[in-house]
Structures are given as C-alpha cells and as structure tokens.
Amino acid sequence: MTIRIFHNPRCSKSRATLALLQKHGIEPEIILYLESPPDAAELRIILDRLDMSPREFMRKGEIEFKEQGLADDLLSDDELIDAMVATPKLIQRPIVLAGDRAAIGRPPESVLDIL
C-alpha cells in the first residue's frame, strides 16, 4: 500500500507526523503541497476520504482566508475547493493518505488509525 503525506516542512505538526510515520518504519511519498498542490479532483477525493466539507478542511486562521472573503456562507463547495487549489496554504495539514483512507495529522498520532 502506498502511503503519501501532504507535507509542509515549516509546520511542526507536519514534521512530527512525518517523524512518527518514519518511527513506525514507514517511508511515505512526500508531497510538498505548497509547491505541488492537489488539483480540484484530488481535493474532492481527499475530502471524501476524510468525510469533511471544504469549509471544515480550510485553515480559517490564514490571512488569505479573510482576504478572499472565504467565510461567506454563500460560497459553494466548488468555490471553496477552487480557492484551496489557487492558495494551497489554506489546506489543512498534514494529510496522510493510505490506500482509500485519509487522516489529518492533528494530533500526529491520529494518522496511525488509517495504517
């Protein structure tokens, strides 16, 4: 089974999650999502696997969230997904994908449930 992590090396939770995987003998495929963001189709798959809505999945504390007016309840899921594709900093992190399962590493130990 391929295990992938959408990783931001500047994020302490992302680093801790990667270290936890490696401690368990797992060398995941590392995707630096700020440099190579998922497209809309891949985000939809991830959201489905997480059983989350786009709004739940967004980092609401980021300045870009406020600047882009993404708190507006009238925005559709497609509009929110498009915003995350255009501004990947808005995507929750880290995300670990294992087969057809996904988890957000907050806390890092939560990813162990999908392995």
Biopython code that builds the backbone (N, CA, C, O; Angstrom):
import numpy as np
from Bio.PDB.StructureBuilder import StructureBuilder

atoms = [
    (1, "MET", "N", (0.856, -1.175, 0.000)),
    (1, "MET", "CA", (0.000, 0.000, 0.000)),
    (1, "MET", "C", (0.904, 1.241, 0.000)),
    (1, "MET", "O", (1.847, 1.342, 0.784)),
    (2, "THR", "N", (0.596, 2.158, -0.881)),
    (2, "THR", "CA", (1.333, 3.414, -0.953)),
    (2, "THR", "C", (0.811, 4.363, 0.119)),
    (2, "THR", "O", (-0.397, 4.533, 0.283)),
    (3, "ILE", "N", (1.724, 4.967, 0.833)),
    (3, "ILE", "CA", (1.353, 5.959, 1.838)),
    (3, "ILE", "C", (1.974, 7.278, 1.404)),
    (3, "ILE", "O", (3.169, 7.369, 1.122)),
    (4, "ARG", "N", (1.120, 8.299, 1.361)),
    (4, "ARG", "CA", (1.570, 9.632, 0.952)),
    (4, "ARG", "C", (1.259, 10.622, 2.057)),
    (4, "ARG", "O", (0.271, 10.487, 2.779)),
    (5, "ILE", "N", (2.120, 11.617, 2.173)),
    (5, "ILE", "CA", (1.872, 12.704, 3.125)),
    (5, "ILE", "C", (1.958, 14.026, 2.374)),
    (5, "ILE", "O", (2.942, 14.304, 1.689)),
    (6, "PHE", "N", (0.915, 14.833, 2.514)),
    (6, "PHE", "CA", (0.932, 16.203, 2.014)),
    (6, "PHE", "C", (1.601, 17.003, 3.128)),
    (6, "PHE", "O", (1.026, 17.224, 4.193)),
    (7, "HIS", "N", (2.810, 17.422, 2.856)),
    (7, "HIS", "CA", (3.726, 17.877, 3.895)),
    (7, "HIS", "C", (4.159, 19.324, 3.677)),
    (7, "HIS", "O", (4.362, 19.774, 2.549)),
    (8, "ASN", "N", (4.292, 20.036, 4.796)),
    (8, "ASN", "CA", (4.894, 21.364, 4.810)),
    (8, "ASN", "C", (6.019, 21.307, 5.838)),
    (8, "ASN", "O", (5.752, 21.295, 7.040)),
    (9, "PRO", "N", (7.272, 21.272, 5.387)),
    (9, "PRO", "CA", (8.386, 21.129, 6.327)),
    (9, "PRO", "C", (8.506, 22.267, 7.338)),
    (9, "PRO", "O", (9.212, 22.122, 8.336)),
    (10, "ARG", "N", (7.843, 23.377, 7.107)),
    (10, "ARG", "CA", (7.894, 24.501, 8.057)),
    (10, "ARG", "C", (6.876, 24.339, 9.185)),
    (10, "ARG", "O", (6.899, 25.104, 10.150)),
    (11, "CYS", "N", (5.989, 23.360, 9.076)),
    (11, "CYS", "CA", (4.922, 23.147, 10.062)),
    (11, "CYS", "C", (5.353, 22.084, 11.072)),
    (11, "CYS", "O", (5.736, 20.981, 10.684)),
    (12, "SER", "N", (5.295, 22.407, 12.347)),
    (12, "SER", "CA", (5.738, 21.468, 13.383)),
    (12, "SER", "C", (4.879, 20.208, 13.400)),
    (12, "SER", "O", (5.411, 19.117, 13.603)),
    (13, "LYS", "N", (3.573, 20.324, 13.195)),
    (13, "LYS", "CA", (2.696, 19.139, 13.178)),
    (13, "LYS", "C", (3.030, 18.254, 11.985)),
    (13, "LYS", "O", (3.006, 17.028, 12.092)),
    (14, "SER", "N", (3.336, 18.865, 10.863)),
    (14, "SER", "CA", (3.695, 18.109, 9.677)),
    (14, "SER", "C", (5.007, 17.360, 9.897)),
    (14, "SER", "O", (5.118, 16.182, 9.556)),
    (15, "ARG", "N", (5.989, 18.035, 10.462)),
    (15, "ARG", "CA", (7.273, 17.381, 10.760)),
    (15, "ARG", "C", (7.085, 16.247, 11.762)),
    (15, "ARG", "O", (7.681, 15.180, 11.612)),
    (16, "ALA", "N", (6.263, 16.472, 12.781)),
    (16, "ALA", "CA", (6.028, 15.448, 13.803)),
    (16, "ALA", "C", (5.307, 14.235, 13.208)),
    (16, "ALA", "O", (5.604, 13.095, 13.564)),
    (17, "THR", "N", (4.366, 14.484, 12.308)),
    (17, "THR", "CA", (3.641, 13.384, 11.687)),
    (17, "THR", "C", (4.571, 12.557, 10.806)),
    (17, "THR", "O", (4.528, 11.327, 10.839)),
    (18, "LEU", "N", (5.405, 13.221, 10.023)),
    (18, "LEU", "CA", (6.366, 12.508, 9.186)),
    (18, "LEU", "C", (7.319, 11.686, 10.059)),
    (18, "LEU", "O", (7.597, 10.527, 9.751)),
    (19, "ALA", "N", (7.813, 12.273, 11.133)),
    (19, "ALA", "CA", (8.720, 11.558, 12.036)),
    (19, "ALA", "C", (8.032, 10.345, 12.662)),
    (19, "ALA", "O", (8.656, 9.296, 12.827)),
    (20, "LEU", "N", (6.764, 10.479, 13.008)),
    (20, "LEU", "CA", (6.010, 9.369, 13.590)),
    (20, "LEU", "C", (5.882, 8.218, 12.587)),
    (20, "LEU", "O", (6.069, 7.054, 12.941)),
    (21, "LEU", "N", (5.564, 8.550, 11.349)),
    (21, "LEU", "CA", (5.478, 7.517, 10.314)),
    (21, "LEU", "C", (6.821, 6.807, 10.172)),
    (21, "LEU", "O", (6.880, 5.578, 10.120)),
    (22, "GLN", "N", (7.889, 7.584, 10.109)),
    (22, "GLN", "CA", (9.215, 7.002, 9.944)),
    (22, "GLN", "C", (9.604, 6.155, 11.155)),
    (22, "GLN", "O", (10.268, 5.129, 11.006)),
    (23, "LYS", "N", (9.198, 6.574, 12.340)),
    (23, "LYS", "CA", (9.462, 5.799, 13.558)),
    (23, "LYS", "C", (8.794, 4.428, 13.481)),
    (23, "LYS", "O", (9.284, 3.453, 14.052)),
    (24, "HIS", "N", (7.668, 4.369, 12.767)),
    (24, "HIS", "CA", (6.951, 3.110, 12.584)),
    (24, "HIS", "C", (7.415, 2.362, 11.329)),
    (24, "HIS", "O", (6.747, 1.439, 10.863)),
    (25, "GLY", "N", (8.558, 2.768, 10.796)),
    (25, "GLY", "CA", (9.128, 2.060, 9.650)),
    (25, "GLY", "C", (8.488, 2.381, 8.322)),
    (25, "GLY", "O", (8.658, 1.638, 7.356)),
    (26, "ILE", "N", (7.756, 3.473, 8.257)),
    (26, "ILE", "CA", (7.061, 3.866, 7.024)),
    (26, "ILE", "C", (7.803, 5.034, 6.392)),
    (26, "ILE", "O", (8.026, 6.063, 7.029)),
    (27, "GLU", "N", (8.175, 4.861, 5.147)),
    (27, "GLU", "CA", (8.786, 5.952, 4.376)),
    (27, "GLU", "C", (7.744, 6.392, 3.339)),
    (27, "GLU", "O", (7.695, 5.846, 2.237)),
    (28, "PRO", "N", (6.929, 7.362, 3.689)),
    (28, "PRO", "CA", (5.861, 7.767, 2.782)),
    (28, "PRO", "C", (6.394, 8.562, 1.592)),
    (28, "PRO", "O", (7.488, 9.125, 1.624)),
    (29, "GLU", "N", (5.583, 8.582, 0.554)),
    (29, "GLU", "CA", (5.846, 9.516, -0.549)),
    (29, "GLU", "C", (5.527, 10.903, -0.006)),
    (29, "GLU", "O", (4.420, 11.143, 0.477)),
    (30, "ILE", "N", (6.478, 11.802, -0.081)),
    (30, "ILE", "CA", (6.294, 13.149, 0.466)),
    (30, "ILE", "C", (5.891, 14.093, -0.661)),
    (30, "ILE", "O", (6.593, 14.232, -1.663)),
    (31, "ILE", "N", (4.752, 14.731, -0.472)),
    (31, "ILE", "CA", (4.263, 15.705, -1.436)),
    (31, "ILE", "C", (4.343, 17.078, -0.774)),
    (31, "ILE", "O", (3.643, 17.352, 0.200)),
    (32, "LEU", "N", (5.191, 17.919, -1.306)),
    (32, "LEU", "CA", (5.300, 19.290, -0.794)),
    (32, "LEU", "C", (4.158, 20.087, -1.431)),
    (32, "LEU", "O", (4.319, 20.712, -2.480)),
    (33, "TYR", "N", (3.013, 20.046, -0.771)),
    (33, "TYR", "CA", (1.786, 20.530, -1.390)),
    (33, "TYR", "C", (1.772, 22.035, -1.652)),
    (33, "TYR", "O", (0.976, 22.502, -2.467)),
    (34, "LEU", "N", (2.630, 22.803, -0.983)),
    (34, "LEU", "CA", (2.680, 24.224, -1.306)),
    (34, "LEU", "C", (3.346, 24.451, -2.661)),
    (34, "LEU", "O", (3.058, 25.431, -3.348)),
    (35, "GLU", "N", (4.244, 23.531, -3.038)),
    (35, "GLU", "CA", (4.916, 23.607, -4.338)),
    (35, "GLU", "C", (4.152, 22.848, -5.420)),
    (35, "GLU", "O", (4.132, 23.263, -6.579)),
    (36, "SER", "N", (3.523, 21.736, -5.039)),
    (36, "SER", "CA", (2.772, 20.894, -5.974)),
    (36, "SER", "C", (1.393, 20.620, -5.379)),
    (36, "SER", "O", (1.130, 19.520, -4.895)),
    (37, "PRO", "N", (0.518, 21.620, -5.415)),
    (37, "PRO", "CA", (-0.786, 21.449, -4.762)),
    (37, "PRO", "C", (-1.664, 20.437, -5.492)),
    (37, "PRO", "O", (-1.536, 20.254, -6.702)),
    (38, "PRO", "N", (-2.553, 19.785, -4.752)),
    (38, "PRO", "CA", (-3.510, 18.891, -5.396)),
    (38, "PRO", "C", (-4.456, 19.706, -6.274)),
    (38, "PRO", "O", (-4.728, 20.875, -5.999)),
    (39, "ASP", "N", (-4.949, 19.070, -7.329)),
    (39, "ASP", "CA", (-5.942, 19.757, -8.153)),
    (39, "ASP", "C", (-7.322, 19.558, -7.528)),
    (39, "ASP", "O", (-7.457, 18.884, -6.507)),
    (40, "ALA", "N", (-8.327, 20.139, -8.139)),
    (40, "ALA", "CA", (-9.680, 20.098, -7.576)),
    (40, "ALA", "C", (-10.183, 18.662, -7.448)),
    (40, "ALA", "O", (-10.806, 18.315, -6.444)),
    (41, "ALA", "N", (-9.921, 17.823, -8.450)),
    (41, "ALA", "CA", (-10.390, 16.440, -8.410)),
    (41, "ALA", "C", (-9.748, 15.686, -7.242)),
    (41, "ALA", "O", (-10.422, 14.944, -6.527)),
    (42, "GLU", "N", (-8.457, 15.880, -7.060)),
    (42, "GLU", "CA", (-7.772, 15.196, -5.962)),
    (42, "GLU", "C", (-8.255, 15.712, -4.611)),
    (42, "GLU", "O", (-8.403, 14.932, -3.671)),
    (43, "LEU", "N", (-8.500, 17.010, -4.502)),
    (43, "LEU", "CA", (-9.042, 17.554, -3.248)),
    (43, "LEU", "C", (-10.403, 16.949, -2.928)),
    (43, "LEU", "O", (-10.698, 16.655, -1.769)),
    (44, "ARG", "N", (-11.225, 16.766, -3.943)),
    (44, "ARG", "CA", (-12.543, 16.157, -3.710)),
    (44, "ARG", "C", (-12.398, 14.730, -3.182)),
    (44, "ARG", "O", (-13.140, 14.318, -2.291)),
    (45, "ILE", "N", (-11.446, 13.979, -3.730)),
    (45, "ILE", "CA", (-11.192, 12.606, -3.255)),
    (45, "ILE", "C", (-10.736, 12.631, -1.800)),
    (45, "ILE", "O", (-11.219, 11.851, -0.979)),
    (46, "ILE", "N", (-9.810, 13.523, -1.486)),
    (46, "ILE", "CA", (-9.312, 13.639, -0.114)),
    (46, "ILE", "C", (-10.447, 14.004, 0.831)),
    (46, "ILE", "O", (-10.581, 13.405, 1.898)),
    (47, "LEU", "N", (-11.261, 14.977, 0.453)),
    (47, "LEU", "CA", (-12.382, 15.390, 1.293)),
    (47, "LEU", "C", (-13.351, 14.241, 1.524)),
    (47, "LEU", "O", (-13.862, 14.065, 2.630)),
    (48, "ASP", "N", (-13.603, 13.458, 0.479)),
    (48, "ASP", "CA", (-14.495, 12.306, 0.602)),
    (48, "ASP", "C", (-13.909, 11.289, 1.589)),
    (48, "ASP", "O", (-14.624, 10.756, 2.437)),
    (49, "ARG", "N", (-12.620, 11.029, 1.473)),
    (49, "ARG", "CA", (-11.970, 10.066, 2.363)),
    (49, "ARG", "C", (-11.939, 10.559, 3.808)),
    (49, "ARG", "O", (-12.002, 9.757, 4.740)),
    (50, "LEU", "N", (-11.843, 11.865, 3.991)),
    (50, "LEU", "CA", (-11.854, 12.447, 5.334)),
    (50, "LEU", "C", (-13.271, 12.630, 5.870)),
    (50, "LEU", "O", (-13.466, 12.865, 7.063)),
    (51, "ASP", "N", (-14.257, 12.521, 4.981)),
    (51, "ASP", "CA", (-15.657, 12.793, 5.321)),
    (51, "ASP", "C", (-15.792, 14.211, 5.887)),
    (51, "ASP", "O", (-16.410, 14.440, 6.927)),
    (52, "MET", "N", (-15.183, 15.153, 5.153)),
    (52, "MET", "CA", (-15.209, 16.559, 5.557)),
    (52, "MET", "C", (-15.729, 17.418, 4.412)),
    (52, "MET", "O", (-15.604, 17.064, 3.240)),
    (53, "SER", "N", (-16.309, 18.544, 4.773)),
    (53, "SER", "CA", (-16.701, 19.520, 3.766)),
    (53, "SER", "C", (-15.498, 20.418, 3.476)),
    (53, "SER", "O", (-14.581, 20.506, 4.293)),
    (54, "PRO", "N", (-15.495, 21.079, 2.329)),
    (54, "PRO", "CA", (-14.398, 22.007, 2.041)),
    (54, "PRO", "C", (-14.227, 23.060, 3.131)),
    (54, "PRO", "O", (-13.101, 23.407, 3.487)),
    (55, "ARG", "N", (-15.322, 23.564, 3.656)),
    (55, "ARG", "CA", (-15.241, 24.611, 4.690)),
    (55, "ARG", "C", (-14.560, 24.068, 5.953)),
    (55, "ARG", "O", (-13.754, 24.767, 6.566)),
    (56, "GLU", "N", (-14.877, 22.831, 6.344)),
    (56, "GLU", "CA", (-14.253, 22.224, 7.532)),
    (56, "GLU", "C", (-12.751, 22.015, 7.334)),
    (56, "GLU", "O", (-11.974, 22.037, 8.289)),
    (57, "PHE", "N", (-12.365, 21.815, 6.086)),
    (57, "PHE", "CA", (-10.998, 21.443, 5.725)),
    (57, "PHE", "C", (-10.065, 22.648, 5.603)),
    (57, "PHE", "O", (-8.847, 22.489, 5.520)),
    (58, "MET", "N", (-10.630, 23.832, 5.593)),
    (58, "MET", "CA", (-9.826, 25.034, 5.362)),
    (58, "MET", "C", (-9.198, 25.561, 6.647)),
    (58, "MET", "O", (-9.757, 25.436, 7.737)),
    (59, "ARG", "N", (-8.019, 26.154, 6.481)),
    (59, "ARG", "CA", (-7.327, 26.809, 7.586)),
    (59, "ARG", "C", (-7.872, 28.243, 7.684)),
    (59, "ARG", "O", (-7.436, 29.141, 6.965)),
    (60, "LYS", "N", (-8.821, 28.424, 8.580)),
    (60, "LYS", "CA", (-9.537, 29.694, 8.680)),
    (60, "LYS", "C", (-8.710, 30.811, 9.311)),
    (60, "LYS", "O", (-9.082, 31.981, 9.213)),
    (61, "GLY", "N", (-7.606, 30.473, 9.948)),
    (61, "GLY", "CA", (-6.771, 31.486, 10.581)),
    (61, "GLY", "C", (-5.790, 32.159, 9.631)),
    (61, "GLY", "O", (-5.128, 33.129, 10.000)),
    (62, "GLU", "N", (-5.698, 31.647, 8.417)),
    (62, "GLU", "CA", (-4.765, 32.235, 7.453)),
    (62, "GLU", "C", (-5.292, 33.575, 6.954)),
    (62, "GLU", "O", (-6.495, 33.736, 6.751)),
    (63, "ILE", "N", (-4.402, 34.527, 6.760)),
    (63, "ILE", "CA", (-4.789, 35.859, 6.284)),
    (63, "ILE", "C", (-5.500, 35.775, 4.938)),
    (63, "ILE", "O", (-6.411, 36.556, 4.663)),
    (64, "GLU", "N", (-5.080, 34.818, 4.095)),
    (64, "GLU", "CA", (-5.704, 34.657, 2.777)),
    (64, "GLU", "C", (-7.178, 34.262, 2.892)),
    (64, "GLU", "O", (-7.985, 34.608, 2.029)),
    (65, "PHE", "N", (-7.524, 33.544, 3.951)),
    (65, "PHE", "CA", (-8.926, 33.172, 4.170)),
    (65, "PHE", "C", (-9.774, 34.433, 4.322)),
    (65, "PHE", "O", (-10.843, 34.561, 3.726)),
    (66, "LYS", "N", (-9.277, 35.345, 5.124)),
    (66, "LYS", "CA", (-10.013, 36.599, 5.356)),
    (66, "LYS", "C", (-9.972, 37.487, 4.119)),
    (66, "LYS", "O", (-10.993, 38.044, 3.715)),
    (67, "GLU", "N", (-8.782, 37.621, 3.513)),
    (67, "GLU", "CA", (-8.629, 38.494, 2.350)),
    (67, "GLU", "C", (-9.515, 38.063, 1.183)),
    (67, "GLU", "O", (-10.016, 38.905, 0.437)),
    (68, "GLN", "N", (-9.707, 36.772, 1.027)),
    (68, "GLN", "CA", (-10.508, 36.260, -0.092)),
    (68, "GLN", "C", (-11.998, 36.154, 0.252)),
    (68, "GLN", "O", (-12.798, 35.720, -0.576)),
    (69, "GLY", "N", (-12.364, 36.549, 1.465)),
    (69, "GLY", "CA", (-13.777, 36.529, 1.852)),
    (69, "GLY", "C", (-14.359, 35.124, 1.920)),
    (69, "GLY", "O", (-15.533, 34.927, 1.606)),
    (70, "LEU", "N", (-13.557, 34.152, 2.323)),
    (70, "LEU", "CA", (-13.988, 32.755, 2.279)),
    (70, "LEU", "C", (-14.907, 32.359, 3.430)),
    (70, "LEU", "O", (-15.409, 31.236, 3.454)),
    (71, "ALA", "N", (-15.133, 33.253, 4.377)),
    (71, "ALA", "CA", (-16.082, 32.972, 5.451)),
    (71, "ALA", "C", (-17.521, 33.132, 4.976)),
    (71, "ALA", "O", (-18.452, 32.765, 5.693)),
    (72, "ASP", "N", (-17.712, 33.672, 3.789)),
    (72, "ASP", "CA", (-19.040, 33.904, 3.220)),
    (72, "ASP", "C", (-19.772, 32.573, 3.051)),
    (72, "ASP", "O", (-19.343, 31.712, 2.283)),
    (73, "ASP", "N", (-20.882, 32.415, 3.778)),
    (73, "ASP", "CA", (-21.660, 31.171, 3.730)),
    (73, "ASP", "C", (-22.305, 30.917, 2.369)),
    (73, "ASP", "O", (-22.756, 29.803, 2.102)),
    (74, "LEU", "N", (-22.355, 31.918, 1.516)),
    (74, "LEU", "CA", (-22.966, 31.755, 0.193)),
    (74, "LEU", "C", (-22.018, 31.107, -0.812)),
    (74, "LEU", "O", (-22.443, 30.714, -1.898)),
    (75, "LEU", "N", (-20.738, 30.993, -0.460)),
    (75, "LEU", "CA", (-19.785, 30.358, -1.374)),
    (75, "LEU", "C", (-20.080, 28.863, -1.469)),
    (75, "LEU", "O", (-20.353, 28.204, -0.466)),
    (76, "SER", "N", (-20.020, 28.349, -2.679)),
    (76, "SER", "CA", (-20.284, 26.920, -2.904)),
    (76, "SER", "C", (-19.045, 26.094, -2.549)),
    (76, "SER", "O", (-17.949, 26.631, -2.388)),
    (77, "ASP", "N", (-19.242, 24.787, -2.432)),
    (77, "ASP", "CA", (-18.113, 23.883, -2.212)),
    (77, "ASP", "C", (-17.099, 24.010, -3.340)),
    (77, "ASP", "O", (-15.892, 24.006, -3.098)),
    (78, "ASP", "N", (-17.585, 24.121, -4.567)),
    (78, "ASP", "CA", (-16.674, 24.258, -5.712)),
    (78, "ASP", "C", (-15.829, 25.525, -5.594)),
    (78, "ASP", "O", (-14.638, 25.508, -5.902)),
    (79, "GLU", "N", (-16.434, 26.611, -5.153)),
    (79, "GLU", "CA", (-15.687, 27.864, -4.990)),
    (79, "GLU", "C", (-14.624, 27.737, -3.895)),
    (79, "GLU", "O", (-13.520, 28.265, -4.028)),
    (80, "LEU", "N", (-14.966, 27.034, -2.816)),
    (80, "LEU", "CA", (-14.001, 26.847, -1.735)),
    (80, "LEU", "C", (-12.856, 25.932, -2.182)),
    (80, "LEU", "O", (-11.696, 26.174, -1.849)),
    (81, "ILE", "N", (-13.185, 24.893, -2.929)),
    (81, "ILE", "CA", (-12.153, 23.993, -3.460)),
    (81, "ILE", "C", (-11.250, 24.762, -4.408)),
    (81, "ILE", "O", (-10.028, 24.621, -4.352)),
    (82, "ASP", "N", (-11.832, 25.568, -5.273)),
    (82, "ASP", "CA", (-11.028, 26.377, -6.199)),
    (82, "ASP", "C", (-10.084, 27.304, -5.434)),
    (82, "ASP", "O", (-8.946, 27.515, -5.851)),
    (83, "ALA", "N", (-10.556, 27.853, -4.321)),
    (83, "ALA", "CA", (-9.704, 28.737, -3.509)),
    (83, "ALA", "C", (-8.526, 27.966, -2.925)),
    (83, "ALA", "O", (-7.412, 28.487, -2.862)),
    (84, "MET", "N", (-8.768, 26.716, -2.494)),
    (84, "MET", "CA", (-7.672, 25.914, -1.940)),
    (84, "MET", "C", (-6.662, 25.517, -3.011)),
    (84, "MET", "O", (-5.462, 25.459, -2.744)),
    (85, "VAL", "N", (-7.143, 25.246, -4.213)),
    (85, "VAL", "CA", (-6.235, 24.920, -5.316)),
    (85, "VAL", "C", (-5.366, 26.135, -5.639)),
    (85, "VAL", "O", (-4.158, 26.010, -5.844)),
    (86, "ALA", "N", (-5.994, 27.307, -5.682)),
    (86, "ALA", "CA", (-5.266, 28.541, -6.010)),
    (86, "ALA", "C", (-4.348, 28.991, -4.875)),
    (86, "ALA", "O", (-3.303, 29.596, -5.119)),
    (87, "THR", "N", (-4.740, 28.696, -3.637)),
    (87, "THR", "CA", (-3.980, 29.118, -2.454)),
    (87, "THR", "C", (-3.826, 27.907, -1.534)),
    (87, "THR", "O", (-4.558, 27.788, -0.551)),
    (88, "PRO", "N", (-2.891, 27.010, -1.834)),
    (88, "PRO", "CA", (-2.776, 25.765, -1.064)),
    (88, "PRO", "C", (-2.462, 25.969, 0.412)),
    (88, "PRO", "O", (-2.632, 25.050, 1.212)),
    (89, "LYS", "N", (-2.013, 27.149, 0.776)),
    (89, "LYS", "CA", (-1.767, 27.455, 2.191)),
    (89, "LYS", "C", (-3.048, 27.295, 3.020)),
    (89, "LYS", "O", (-2.985, 27.121, 4.237)),
    (90, "LEU", "N", (-4.207, 27.355, 2.355)),
    (90, "LEU", "CA", (-5.495, 27.240, 3.034)),
    (90, "LEU", "C", (-5.861, 25.798, 3.387)),
    (90, "LEU", "O", (-6.809, 25.567, 4.138)),
    (91, "ILE", "N", (-5.117, 24.828, 2.850)),
    (91, "ILE", "CA", (-5.415, 23.408, 3.060)),
    (91, "ILE", "C", (-4.885, 22.962, 4.419)),
    (91, "ILE", "O", (-3.744, 23.256, 4.777)),
    (92, "GLN", "N", (-5.726, 22.248, 5.173)),
    (92, "GLN", "CA", (-5.270, 21.671, 6.439)),
    (92, "GLN", "C", (-4.058, 20.797, 6.194)),
    (92, "GLN", "O", (-3.908, 20.219, 5.117)),
    (93, "ARG", "N", (-3.203, 20.700, 7.179)),
    (93, "ARG", "CA", (-2.011, 19.879, 7.046)),
    (93, "ARG", "C", (-1.654, 19.277, 8.391)),
    (93, "ARG", "O", (-2.085, 19.765, 9.437)),
    (94, "PRO", "N", (-0.882, 18.236, 8.358)),
    (94, "PRO", "CA", (-0.535, 17.390, 7.221)),
    (94, "PRO", "C", (-1.653, 16.396, 6.939)),
    (94, "PRO", "O", (-2.420, 16.038, 7.833)),
    (95, "ILE", "N", (-1.735, 15.964, 5.717)),
    (95, "ILE", "CA", (-2.715, 14.951, 5.319)),
    (95, "ILE", "C", (-1.934, 13.698, 4.967)),
    (95, "ILE", "O", (-0.965, 13.748, 4.210)),
    (96, "VAL", "N", (-2.364, 12.579, 5.521)),
    (96, "VAL", "CA", (-1.756, 11.291, 5.177)),
    (96, "VAL", "C", (-2.813, 10.459, 4.466)),
    (96, "VAL", "O", (-3.944, 10.321, 4.934)),
    (97, "LEU", "N", (-2.415, 9.906, 3.323)),
    (97, "LEU", "CA", (-3.275, 9.018, 2.546)),
    (97, "LEU", "C", (-2.666, 7.629, 2.570)),
    (97, "LEU", "O", (-1.476, 7.453, 2.306)),
    (98, "ALA", "N", (-3.494, 6.644, 2.889)),
    (98, "ALA", "CA", (-3.063, 5.244, 2.909)),
    (98, "ALA", "C", (-4.170, 4.425, 2.255)),
    (98, "ALA", "O", (-5.236, 4.224, 2.837)),
    (99, "GLY", "N", (-3.902, 3.954, 1.033)),
    (99, "GLY", "CA", (-4.953, 3.245, 0.305)),
    (99, "GLY", "C", (-6.128, 4.167, 0.069)),
    (99, "GLY", "O", (-5.968, 5.260, -0.474)),
    (100, "ASP", "N", (-7.311, 3.730, 0.476)),
    (100, "ASP", "CA", (-8.507, 4.560, 0.283)),
    (100, "ASP", "C", (-8.899, 5.302, 1.562)),
    (100, "ASP", "O", (-10.045, 5.725, 1.715)),
    (101, "ARG", "N", (-7.945, 5.454, 2.472)),
    (101, "ARG", "CA", (-8.206, 6.149, 3.731)),
    (101, "ARG", "C", (-7.341, 7.401, 3.831)),
    (101, "ARG", "O", (-6.301, 7.510, 3.182)),
    (102, "ALA", "N", (-7.790, 8.334, 4.653)),
    (102, "ALA", "CA", (-7.050, 9.581, 4.841)),
    (102, "ALA", "C", (-7.226, 10.049, 6.281)),
    (102, "ALA", "O", (-8.219, 9.740, 6.939)),
    (103, "ALA", "N", (-6.237, 10.800, 6.749)),
    (103, "ALA", "CA", (-6.312, 11.395, 8.085)),
    (103, "ALA", "C", (-5.482, 12.672, 8.093)),
    (103, "ALA", "O", (-4.510, 12.813, 7.351)),
    (104, "ILE", "N", (-5.891, 13.586, 8.946)),
    (104, "ILE", "CA", (-5.125, 14.803, 9.176)),
    (104, "ILE", "C", (-4.298, 14.574, 10.434)),
    (104, "ILE", "O", (-4.821, 14.110, 11.446)),
    (105, "GLY", "N", (-3.029, 14.893, 10.377)),
    (105, "GLY", "CA", (-2.115, 14.661, 11.496)),
    (105, "GLY", "C", (-2.204, 15.711, 12.579)),
    (105, "GLY", "O", (-1.197, 16.325, 12.929)),
    (106, "ARG", "N", (-3.363, 15.922, 13.105)),
    (106, "ARG", "CA", (-3.599, 16.851, 14.215)),
    (106, "ARG", "C", (-4.487, 16.144, 15.233)),
    (106, "ARG", "O", (-5.710, 16.194, 15.102)),
    (107, "PRO", "N", (-3.939, 15.511, 16.205)),
    (107, "PRO", "CA", (-2.523, 15.349, 16.513)),
    (107, "PRO", "C", (-1.877, 14.311, 15.589)),
    (107, "PRO", "O", (-2.579, 13.546, 14.928)),
    (108, "PRO", "N", (-0.563, 14.284, 15.545)),
    (108, "PRO", "CA", (0.114, 13.368, 14.630)),
    (108, "PRO", "C", (-0.319, 11.910, 14.786)),
    (108, "PRO", "O", (-0.400, 11.181, 13.797)),
    (109, "GLU", "N", (-0.599, 11.477, 16.025)),
    (109, "GLU", "CA", (-0.973, 10.082, 16.269)),
    (109, "GLU", "C", (-2.269, 9.675, 15.583)),
    (109, "GLU", "O", (-2.528, 8.483, 15.417)),
    (110, "SER", "N", (-3.084, 10.637, 15.183)),
    (110, "SER", "CA", (-4.357, 10.298, 14.524)),
    (110, "SER", "C", (-4.159, 9.571, 13.205)),
    (110, "SER", "O", (-5.064, 8.876, 12.744)),
    (111, "VAL", "N", (-2.994, 9.718, 12.590)),
    (111, "VAL", "CA", (-2.760, 9.047, 11.304)),
    (111, "VAL", "C", (-2.538, 7.555, 11.488)),
    (111, "VAL", "O", (-2.701, 6.791, 10.537)),
    (112, "LEU", "N", (-2.173, 7.126, 12.682)),
    (112, "LEU", "CA", (-1.931, 5.704, 12.910)),
    (112, "LEU", "C", (-3.196, 4.877, 12.718)),
    (112, "LEU", "O", (-3.120, 3.690, 12.399)),
    (113, "ASP", "N", (-4.360, 5.498, 12.912)),
    (113, "ASP", "CA", (-5.639, 4.786, 12.758)),
    (113, "ASP", "C", (-5.896, 4.309, 11.342)),
    (113, "ASP", "O", (-6.683, 3.382, 11.148)),
    (114, "ILE", "N", (-5.260, 4.908, 10.349)),
    (114, "ILE", "CA", (-5.543, 4.529, 8.952)),
    (114, "ILE", "C", (-4.507, 3.578, 8.391)),
    (114, "ILE", "O", (-4.643, 3.121, 7.256)),
    (115, "LEU", "N", (-3.480, 3.270, 9.157)),
    (115, "LEU", "CA", (-2.392, 2.414, 8.642)),
    (115, "LEU", "C", (-2.682, 0.948, 8.853)),
    (115, "LEU", "O", (-1.873, 0.099, 8.480)),
]
sb = StructureBuilder()
sb.init_structure("model")
sb.init_model(0)
sb.init_chain("A")
sb.init_seg("    ")
for serial, (resi, resn, name, xyz) in enumerate(atoms, 1):
    if name == "N":
        sb.init_residue(resn, " ", resi, " ")
    sb.init_atom(name, np.array(xyz, "f"), 0.0, 1.0, " ", f" {name:<3s}", serial, name[0])
structure = sb.get_structure()
